[in-house]
Amino acid sequence: MSEFFKNIPEIKFEGKDSKNPFAFKYYDPEKVIMGKKMKEHLPFAMAWWHNLCATGVDMFGAGSADKSFGAQPGTMEHAKAKVDAGVEFMKKLGIEYYCFHDVDLVPEDPTDINVTNARLDEISDYILEKTKGTNIKCLWGTANMFGNPRFMNGAGSTNSVDVYSFAAAQVKKAIDITIKLGGRGYVFWGGREGYETLLNTDMKFEQENIAQLMRMAVNYGRSKGFMGDFYIEPKPKEPMKHQYDFDAATAIGFLKQYGLDKDFKMNIEANHATLAGHTFQHELRVSAMNGMLGSVDANQGDMLLGWDTDEFPFNVYDATLAMYEVLKGGGLTGGFNFDSKNRRPSNTPEDMFHAFILGMDTFALGLIKAAEMIEDGRIDNFVKEKYSSFSNTELGKKIRNNTATLEELAAHACDIKKPNDPGSGRQEYLESVMNNILFS
């Protein structure tokens, strides 16, 4: 197998004082934090589509990066070259997982789905061959049901039985390949599951059909022995104006409405959270408190831009708040997939490594500081004290255990005549505590 990244060494941890651009400053995979190794807290994954496929094409210009890896794009030789390059890339960074869409792995045949399926069988055999004896494995798989023109009116939400059947066929094959590659999860991202105008849309019809596709996927996966989680990845807009999986709360409500909540969790993407008008940590908290914190697409968006920029994460403040939620939520069943792409002018193989080093170090530092916040205790103690009237009084306890009545509470209000001061939220103090921990 050819070496594609000849000038790149194996990336090692050298500590925060290192100036080596090809070394980790904070990601020390064997470092134990709160009883677990850092690599166990942070099961990092490479997104096949961005890292091995994306060339920097945008609506204003052609690609600026060469991702041919010595083969002709659109061929099976190129598909295999991407496998070779990806395995080398992951080995040099110590990344143990990857995520894929079906058409990231192989070129889709434009006229015959059977040809595409045969190609997926061939490439998955090749991936297993090239990863044998390594720690590299699949985190999750999915089907691209948004790129092909047949999905212009949606996939599960389409108006066409034929298109719906093609979506089902893609899901079936992607589940087969995910199982074959040892994937821990399977993701639904509704890239075209939404609408532009209600004038031509039956929302109830479309959502019922989406739920039925997901139900069939779960039944099929379980029949084949798949024990992992299914995920929904919320996103509010782009490409559709109104997408049905707007945010975590909307997606969780959908799952509960259609009886899918026992098999599905959330795959939360930071950039999608901010597009929905939320913070990354908000979406993680909503998922965790509903028992649906599953996996993370680790990236960030540019707050000055109103679209999905998929930048590699560098904001340590946000990463710390995110890891605080992950730790408090008991960790992930999935992992941290870098659904991130280099900026268009960062177009060299060296830039690919710099980007992953940046992202992995950012989340490692976020993990370290989140653990310090929890161990420090000031924030948790404040929150506990803030709600103490519900735990330290008999009436509060009755409210919490569902034995209080409306008449009883009304009588209490009449007895005390006016409520006690609820107390300060101390937001600025708590933010200073975080800064103290972050920069000490």
N, C-alpha and C positions, 0 to 999 in steps of 0.2 A: 504493500500500500504506500502510495506517495505521501510525503510529508508536505502539507499545505502551508504550515506556519513555521517555516524553518528557522526564522530569526526570533521566535518567541520561546522562552524557556518555560519550564513548569513553574506555575505561580505558587509561591510559598508565603507563609506569614512571616513578616519581619518586624512588625510592631510599628507604633505610631511615629517613631522618630525616623523611620526609613524614608529615604528619598528615591528609592528604586521604583520607577514607574511600573515595573512588572512584579510587584509584590503587594501582598495584602498588608494593610496597616492595622485593621481591626478584626478582620475575619480570621479567627484561629479555630479551625474546625474541632479540635480536641479540647478546647477550653470548656470547663464545666461551669455552667451558670444555672443556679436554682435546681441543682441535681441532675441536669442533663447536659450532654455535650452540645456545643454551639451548632454543629452540623445536624443534630437531631431537632433542635429548635427551628432551624432554618434549612429545610430540605429544598435547596435551590434547583430550579429547572430552567432549561434553555427552550425558548419558543422557536420551533423549527421555522415558522413562517418569517419572522423578522430576521433572525440571525443568519439563516442559510439561504433565504429566498429573496428578501427585500433588497433592492438595489438603490433605493432613494428616489424612485419615481414619484412624482407628485403631479397635481393637475396642471402645473405650469412648466414642467420639464422632464426630460428623460432621466434615466438612472445615472448615478454618479459612481457607484461601487460595482466592482466586478465580483459577481457571485457564481461564476461559471465553474470554478474549481477545476479548470482544465478540460471541461467537456462541453458539448453543444447543448445549450438550454433547450428544454422540451423533449429530451430523449431519456431513455432509461439509463444510459451511461451517465448522464448528468444527475439523475436521481441517486445513483450509487455513489457518485463523487461527493454529493452532499452528505451522504451517510458517512463516508470516509472522513470528510472534513469535520463533520459534527462530532464524531467520536474522538478525533484528535483534539478538537477544541475543548470538549468536556473533560477529557483526561488531563489536559494541561491546567485547567482551572479547578479540578477536583469537584466538578458538578456531576451529580449522580442521576439526575432526572432530565427528561425532555418531554415536551408537549407538542402535539401535531394536529393539523387538519388533514383530512384524507388527501386533498389535492396539493398539499405541501410536499407530500412524500413522492408523488408520481404525477406526471402530466395526465390530465383528464382527456380521454378520447372523446372527440366532439360528436361522434355518431353512435357509439356502442358502449353502454355501461359495463357490459361483460368484459370488454377489453380493459377498461379501467380497473375492474375488480381483479383481473388476472395480474395486472401490474402491481396492485397492492399486495397480493399474495407473494409475488416475487420480491418486492422490496422489503416486506416484513421478514421474509426468510433471510434476506441479506443483512438486515439490522440485527437479527438474532445471532447470525454468524459473526458479525463484526464486534458485537458487545459480549460475546461469550468469554467468560473468565474475567470480566470487569465488573465494577459496581454499577454500571450504567443501565438504567431501565426507564420505562415509561411512567410518567406521573399521571397524565390523562390524555385521552384522545377526543376528537370531535370531528364532525362533518362540516365542510364548508357548504352551507346552504344559503349563500347570499351573493356569491360572485358571479355565478352563471346567469345569463339573461333569463333562463326559465324561471328563476326565482324573483322576477321583478315585482310580482304581486304577493310575494311571501313564499314560504316553504310549508310549514304546518298551517299557515294562515292563507294559503293560496285558494283561488277560486276554481282550480283545475284538479280533477281527480288524477289525471296523468302526472302532473307535477307533484302532487301529494304523494303519489306512489314512488316517484323518483326520490323524493326526500326520505321516505321510509327505507328505500333500498340503500341509500347512502348511510343512513343511521345504522342499519343492520350491519353493513360491511364495516363501518368504522368501529362498532362495538366488537365485532369479530377480531379486528386487528388490535384493538385495545386489549382485549383479553389475551390474545396471542403474545403480545409484547409485555404482559404482566402489569398493565396499567392499574393504578389505584383508584381512578375515577373516570367518569365520562361527562363531558360538558355540553350543555345546550346554550349557545349564544344566539339570540333571535335577531340576527342582523337585518332581516327583512320582515320580521314579525311585528307589523305595526301598520300605520296608515298615514296617508297624506290629507285626505278629506273624508268626512263622514258621508258626503253625498254619494259615494260609491262603495260604502263599507258597512258590513253587518258585523259589528264588533263581537257580539255574543257568539255568533256562528264561528267566527275565526278563532276566538279563544277556546271554545269547546273542541275544535279540531286540533289546535295545538296541544291541549291537554290529552286528547286521545292519542296523538303521536307519541307523547312522552310516556303515556301509560303502556302503549305497545312496546316501547323501547325497554322499559323496566321489566315487563313480563318476559321479553325475549332475553335480555341480559341475565336475568335470574335463572331462566331455563337452561342457559349455557354455563351456569356456575359462577357468574360474576357476582362477587360479594362486596365490591367497592361502592362508593357513593356516586350517585348522579348529581350533577351540579347545574344550577341556573346561574348565568353571569349577567347581572343587571346592567342595563345601559339605557339612558333616557331618550336619546335622540341620535341621529346620524348612523345609518343613512336615512331612516324614516323620520318624519317629523314627530310622530307620536309612536313610540315603541311600547309594546305591552309589558315588557320587563323593566319599567322605568327606574326603579330602585329596589333595595333589598326588601323594604316593607311591602311594596307592591307585589314583588315576586313571591314573597312568603304568603301573602294573602291569596294569590292565585293558586299556589300549591295546596294550601289548606282547603280552599273552595272545591278543588277537584280531587281531593284525597290522595295527593302525591307527596305529602310532607314526610312520610315515613322513609322514603327512599331518596329524597333530594335534600341537598344543602346548597349554600351559596358559594359561588366563586366570585369574590369581590375584587374588582379592579379599582385602583386608586383614581385613575383618570376618569373613569366612568362615574365615580362618586361625586367628583367636583362638577362634572357636566350636569349632574342631577341637582346641583345646588347644595350638596352635603359635603362634609369632610370625610376623608378616608376612614377615620376612627369612628365616625357616626355609623357608617355602613357596617363596620365590623361589630360594633356594639349591638346594633339591631339584629344582626345574624346570630351573635352569641347568645343574647337573651332569649331568642326563640329556639335555641338548640340546633341552629343551622349554620354555624361557622365551619366552613369546609376547607376552602382553598383560597389563594390570593394570586392575582395578577399584579406583580410588583412593577409599578411604573409611576409616573406623575405627569400632570398636565401643566401647561403654561396658563396661568390665571389671566393673562392678557389676550388669550386666544380662545375662541368659543368652539373648538373642535378637539378631536381626540389626537393629541400630539404624541402620546406614547413615549415620553422621554425616560431615559434611565434615571432612577431615583437618586437625588443627591441631597434632598432636604432632610437633615437629621432630626429636626424638630418634629416633622410629620412622621418620620419613621419611628421615632421614640413613642409618640402617642399611639401609633398603630401597633407596635409591639407590646405596649402596655395592655391594649385590648386583647391581643392574642394570648398573652400570658394569663391575664385574668380570666379569659374565656376557656382556658384549659388546653390551648394549642390547636393545631390544625389536623384534620384527617388527611388533607392533601399536602400542598407545599407552596413555595413561593416561586411562581413562574415569571421570568422576566419577559413579559409581553411588552417589550421595550425595543426601540430601534435607535441606531445612531443618527445623529443629525446629518443632514444631507452632505455637508462638506467634510464630515468625519468619515472618509470613504476608504480607509486602508485596513488591512488585516490587523495591524497594531491597534487601530481604533476600536475594533471589535473587542479586543481584550481589555483595553482601558475602560470601556463602557461596563463590562461585567465586573471588573475590579471595583469600579465606582459603586455600582449597585449592591454588590455583595458586602462591601465595607460599610455602606450606608445602613443597611439593615442589621449588620453585625453591631455597629455602634448604637443603633436604636435599641437592639436587644439588651446590650450592656446597660444602657441608661434606663431603660424601662424596668429592668430587674432592680437597679439601684433605687428607683422611685418606689417600687413595692417594698423593698427591704427597709427603706428609710421610714415609711409608715405615716408620714405627716399627712399626705393627701388622703389615704384610705381612712385614717383616724378622723379627719375632718368630716368626710362624707358620712361615716358611721354616726358621729355626734350630731350632724345636721338632721338626721331622721330619728334621733333617739327618743323623741316623745312618743313614737309608735312602739318602741321596744321597752321603754321604762315606765309606762303607765298601763293600768288595767284596761282603760278604754282604748288606748292605742293597740294593745294586744288583741282585743276583741275585733277591732276593725281588720287587723291583719289576718286573723283566723276565721273571718267571715261569720262571726256570731253577733256582731253589733246590729242594731236596728236603726232605721231613720229616726224613729221617735226618741230613742235613747240619746242619739247625737244631738237632736234638736233640744232635748231637755238639758243636756250638758251646756249647750250654748246659752240657753236662757239663764242657767244657774251662774255662769261666770260673767255674763253680761257683755263682755268684750274679750276678744282673744288676746293671748299673750303675744309679745313681739316674736315673730318667727325667726329672727336672728339674721345676721349678715351672711351673704353668700361667700364673702372673702375671696372673690375671683382674683383680684390683683395679687393678694398674698400668695395664693396657690400657684399662680403663674410665676411668681418670684421664687417659690420653692422649686419649681421645675427648672428654672434657669440656674438656680444654685446647684442642683444635681447635674444638670447638663454640662455646665462649664467649670465645675470644680475640678 
